[in-house]
Amino acid sequence: MLEIKNIHKTFFPGTVNEVKALQGVDFTLEDGVFTAIIGTNGSGKSTVLNAVAGTFEPDAGTILLDGRDITHWPEFRRAAFIGRVFQNPFAGTAAEMSIAENIVMAMRRGKRRGLGPALGRRTLDEIADRVRELKMGLEDRLHNPIGTLSGGQRQALTLLMATWLRPKVLLLDEHTAALDPKSAAKVAELTSEIIAREKLAALMVTHSMQQAVTMPDRILMMHRGRVVEDYRDEMKRRVRIPDLIEAFNRVTKRELFTEPAAAMLERQYL
């Protein structure tokens, strides 16, 4: 279980470029729950993922993973427990290395590495079996440089690598946004299948309202560094794209009115 407790982060404090990226973010991600984070640009979505991954330390607040305080752990130490897929299909792999070589590196993440052979017959067979599940025909191309693949193929392999060791938390940072529609749909399908099969706790940042309403178990809406809506259980099952758009509009309009007017607007929507 991942617990985010009152996280704050300000970039460039005290300067003209000051950005209050996170302002008291607080939520719990239970094991096996697939959660999407939505919001406008600058709302803090990716900053939350970076805080969990250890890209930076928060200014205040606590991050707990299975009850352990990892707030001050460096990124490399968290990598043994946290898998991540970035927006750029080329960010999570080494282009000059083969498919098999990339995957075997993922297989050994967080483990001791000796001087023995990394790609024995048994390991190659295991890799081929897992790659075959992607249904992309890549199991016969394990020795090809991964950089020769399409963006969709590479992102599917990155997803496989990120989940190979069944991480405690899977972070997906707009991982289909840079793909063509057909590839994006395929990677989204694989994402849902793997998360459900492995019962992973997952956080997915997305700008796609369609993905938000169809893929996850829960939706968190962020605005100006805060969680402003939390759709889960029956509320999540009933929510539709127009409902999310209305919520966005309601949150944005609230800033344009005085407090009494904002309350009136709230009653109007409720």
C-alpha positions as CSV (number, residue, x, y, z in Angstrom):
1,M,0.0,0.0,0.0
2,L,1.2,3.5,-0.9
3,E,0.4,6.4,1.4
4,I,0.9,10.0,0.3
5,K,0.6,12.2,3.4
6,N,0.3,16.0,3.0
7,I,3.0,16.3,0.3
8,H,4.2,19.8,-0.6
9,K,6.7,20.8,-3.3
10,T,7.7,24.3,-4.5
11,F,10.1,24.7,-7.4
12,F,12.4,27.9,-7.6
13,P,11.1,29.2,-4.2
14,G,11.5,32.9,-3.6
15,T,12.1,33.7,-7.3
16,V,9.9,35.1,-10.1
17,N,9.7,31.5,-11.4
18,E,8.3,30.1,-8.2
19,V,5.9,27.2,-8.8
20,K,3.8,25.7,-6.0
21,A,3.5,22.3,-7.7
22,L,2.1,20.3,-4.8
23,Q,0.1,21.9,-2.0
24,G,-0.9,19.2,0.5
25,V,-1.5,16.2,-1.7
26,D,-3.0,13.4,0.5
27,F,-4.3,10.0,-0.6
28,T,-3.8,6.3,-0.2
29,L,-3.3,3.8,-3.0
30,E,-4.4,0.3,-1.9
31,D,-2.8,-2.9,-3.3
32,G,-4.4,-4.0,-6.5
33,V,-6.1,-0.7,-7.2
34,F,-5.6,1.0,-10.6
35,T,-5.9,4.7,-10.3
36,A,-5.8,7.4,-12.9
37,I,-4.7,11.0,-12.2
38,I,-6.3,13.7,-14.4
39,G,-6.1,17.4,-14.5
40,T,-5.0,20.4,-16.6
41,N,-1.4,21.2,-17.5
42,G,0.4,22.3,-14.4
43,S,-2.0,20.7,-12.0
44,G,0.7,18.5,-10.4
45,K,-0.1,15.2,-12.0
46,S,3.4,14.2,-13.1
47,T,4.9,15.9,-10.1
48,V,3.1,13.4,-7.9
49,L,4.6,10.5,-9.9
50,N,8.1,12.1,-9.6
51,A,7.6,12.4,-5.8
52,V,6.7,8.7,-5.5
53,A,9.6,7.7,-7.8
54,G,12.1,9.7,-5.8
55,T,13.0,12.2,-8.6
56,F,13.1,14.8,-5.9
57,E,12.4,15.1,-2.2
58,P,9.2,16.9,-1.1
59,D,9.5,20.0,1.0
60,A,7.1,18.6,3.5
61,G,4.9,15.5,4.0
62,T,5.5,11.8,4.1
63,I,5.5,8.9,1.6
64,L,5.0,5.4,3.0
65,L,5.3,2.1,1.1
66,D,3.9,-0.9,3.0
67,G,4.3,1.1,6.1
68,R,8.0,2.0,5.5
69,D,8.9,5.7,5.2
70,I,10.6,6.1,1.8
71,T,10.3,9.9,1.7
72,H,14.1,10.4,1.7
73,W,15.1,7.3,-0.2
74,P,17.1,8.0,-3.4
75,E,15.5,7.1,-6.7
76,F,17.8,4.1,-7.3
77,R,16.8,2.5,-4.0
78,R,13.1,2.9,-4.8
79,A,13.5,1.3,-8.2
80,A,13.6,-2.1,-6.6
81,F,9.9,-1.7,-5.6
82,I,8.6,0.8,-8.2
83,G,8.1,0.2,-11.9
84,R,7.7,3.2,-14.3
85,V,6.8,3.8,-17.9
86,F,7.4,7.2,-19.4
87,Q,5.6,9.1,-22.1
88,N,8.5,8.8,-24.5
89,P,8.7,5.2,-25.8
90,F,12.5,5.5,-26.0
91,A,13.1,6.6,-22.4
92,G,12.8,3.2,-20.7
93,T,15.1,1.2,-22.9
94,A,18.7,1.1,-24.3
95,A,18.4,1.4,-28.1
96,E,21.6,-0.4,-29.0
97,M,21.0,-3.4,-26.8
98,S,18.8,-6.3,-28.0
99,I,15.3,-7.0,-26.8
100,A,16.6,-9.8,-24.7
101,E,19.4,-7.8,-23.2
102,N,17.0,-5.0,-22.2
103,I,14.7,-7.4,-20.6
104,V,17.4,-9.3,-18.7
105,M,18.4,-6.0,-17.2
106,A,14.9,-5.5,-16.0
107,M,14.9,-9.1,-14.6
108,R,17.9,-8.2,-12.4
109,R,16.7,-4.9,-11.1
110,G,17.4,-4.5,-7.4
111,K,19.4,-7.8,-7.4
112,R,23.1,-8.6,-7.1
113,R,24.8,-9.0,-10.4
114,G,27.6,-11.5,-10.8
115,L,29.9,-12.3,-13.7
116,G,28.0,-15.4,-15.0
117,P,26.2,-15.6,-18.3
118,A,23.1,-13.3,-18.5
119,L,21.4,-14.9,-21.4
120,G,21.4,-18.7,-21.0
121,R,19.0,-20.9,-22.8
122,R,16.6,-21.1,-19.9
123,T,16.5,-17.3,-19.5
124,L,15.9,-16.9,-23.2
125,D,13.0,-19.3,-23.2
126,E,11.5,-17.5,-20.2
127,I,11.8,-14.2,-22.0
128,A,10.3,-15.6,-25.2
129,D,7.3,-17.0,-23.3
130,R,6.6,-13.6,-21.7
131,V,7.2,-11.6,-24.9
132,R,4.8,-14.0,-26.8
133,E,2.0,-12.8,-24.5
134,L,2.2,-9.4,-26.0
135,K,1.0,-10.9,-29.3
136,M,3.3,-8.7,-31.4
137,G,5.5,-11.5,-32.9
138,L,8.5,-10.1,-31.1
139,E,9.4,-13.5,-29.5
140,D,11.2,-14.3,-32.8
141,R,13.2,-11.1,-32.8
142,L,14.8,-11.2,-29.3
143,H,18.3,-10.6,-30.6
144,N,17.3,-7.5,-32.6
145,P,18.3,-4.1,-31.3
146,I,15.3,-2.7,-29.5
147,G,15.9,0.7,-31.2
148,T,14.8,-0.8,-34.5
149,L,11.2,-1.3,-33.2
150,S,8.3,1.0,-33.6
151,G,7.2,3.2,-30.8
152,G,4.3,1.0,-29.9
153,Q,6.3,-2.2,-29.8
154,R,9.0,-0.5,-27.7
155,Q,6.4,0.9,-25.3
156,A,4.8,-2.5,-24.9
157,L,8.2,-4.0,-24.1
158,T,8.9,-1.2,-21.6
159,L,5.6,-2.0,-19.9
160,L,6.6,-5.7,-19.7
161,M,10.0,-4.8,-18.3
162,A,8.5,-2.4,-15.7
163,T,6.1,-5.1,-14.4
164,W,8.4,-8.2,-14.8
165,L,9.2,-8.4,-11.1
166,R,5.7,-7.4,-10.0
167,P,6.5,-4.0,-8.4
168,K,4.8,-2.7,-5.3
169,V,3.7,0.3,-7.4
170,L,3.5,0.9,-11.2
171,L,3.8,4.5,-12.4
172,L,2.5,5.3,-15.9
173,D,3.2,8.8,-17.0
174,E,1.0,9.5,-20.1
175,H,2.5,6.3,-21.5
176,T,0.3,6.2,-24.6
177,A,0.3,9.9,-25.4
178,A,3.2,9.8,-28.0
179,L,1.8,6.8,-29.9
180,D,-0.4,6.6,-32.9
181,P,-4.0,5.7,-32.2
182,K,-3.7,2.0,-33.0
183,S,-0.6,1.5,-31.0
184,A,-2.0,3.6,-28.1
185,A,-5.1,1.3,-28.0
186,K,-2.9,-1.8,-28.0
187,V,-0.7,-0.6,-25.2
188,A,-3.7,0.6,-23.2
189,E,-5.2,-2.9,-23.6
190,L,-2.0,-4.6,-22.5
191,T,-1.8,-2.2,-19.5
192,S,-5.2,-3.2,-18.3
193,E,-4.5,-6.9,-18.8
194,I,-1.2,-6.9,-16.9
195,I,-2.4,-4.7,-14.0
196,A,-5.5,-7.0,-13.6
197,R,-3.6,-10.2,-13.9
198,E,-0.8,-9.2,-11.5
199,K,-3.1,-7.3,-9.2
200,L,-0.8,-4.3,-9.2
201,A,-1.2,-1.0,-7.5
202,A,-0.9,1.5,-10.3
203,L,-1.0,5.3,-10.8
204,M,-1.6,6.5,-14.4
205,V,-1.4,10.1,-15.4
206,T,-3.5,10.7,-18.5
207,H,-5.0,13.5,-20.6
208,S,-7.4,11.0,-22.2
209,M,-10.9,11.2,-20.7
210,Q,-11.7,8.0,-22.5
211,Q,-8.9,6.1,-20.7
212,A,-9.8,7.7,-17.4
213,V,-13.4,6.4,-17.5
214,T,-12.7,3.0,-19.0
215,M,-9.4,1.7,-17.6
216,P,-8.9,2.4,-13.9
217,D,-10.8,1.5,-10.7
218,R,-10.4,5.1,-9.4
219,I,-9.9,8.6,-10.7
220,L,-8.2,11.4,-8.9
221,M,-8.7,14.9,-10.3
222,M,-6.0,17.5,-9.5
223,H,-5.9,21.3,-9.8
224,R,-3.2,23.7,-8.7
225,G,-1.3,21.0,-6.8
226,R,-4.3,19.6,-4.9
227,V,-6.6,16.6,-5.2
228,V,-10.0,18.2,-5.8
229,E,-12.1,15.2,-6.8
230,D,-11.9,11.5,-5.9
231,Y,-14.1,9.1,-7.9
232,R,-14.1,5.5,-6.6
233,D,-16.4,2.5,-6.1
234,E,-20.0,3.2,-7.3
235,M,-19.2,6.9,-8.1
236,K,-16.4,5.7,-10.5
237,R,-18.6,3.1,-12.1
238,R,-21.2,5.8,-12.9
239,V,-18.9,8.6,-14.0
240,R,-18.8,9.5,-17.7
241,I,-16.7,12.0,-19.8
242,P,-19.3,14.8,-19.5
243,D,-19.3,14.4,-15.7
244,L,-15.5,14.9,-15.7
245,I,-15.7,17.9,-18.0
246,E,-18.4,19.5,-15.8
247,A,-16.2,18.9,-12.7
248,F,-13.2,20.6,-14.4
249,N,-15.4,23.6,-15.3
250,R,-16.8,23.7,-11.7
251,V,-13.3,23.7,-10.2
252,T,-12.0,26.3,-12.6
253,K,-15.0,28.7,-12.3
254,R,-14.8,28.5,-8.5
255,E,-11.6,30.6,-8.7
256,L,-13.3,33.4,-10.6
257,F,-15.9,34.1,-7.9
258,T,-16.1,35.4,-4.4
259,E,-16.8,32.7,-1.7
260,P,-20.6,33.3,-1.6
261,A,-20.8,33.2,-5.4
262,A,-18.7,30.0,-5.5
263,A,-21.1,28.4,-3.0
264,M,-24.0,29.3,-5.2
265,L,-22.3,27.8,-8.2
266,E,-21.6,24.7,-6.2
267,R,-25.3,24.3,-5.4
268,Q,-26.2,24.9,-9.0
269,Y,-24.0,21.9,-10.1
270,L,-25.1,19.7,-7.2
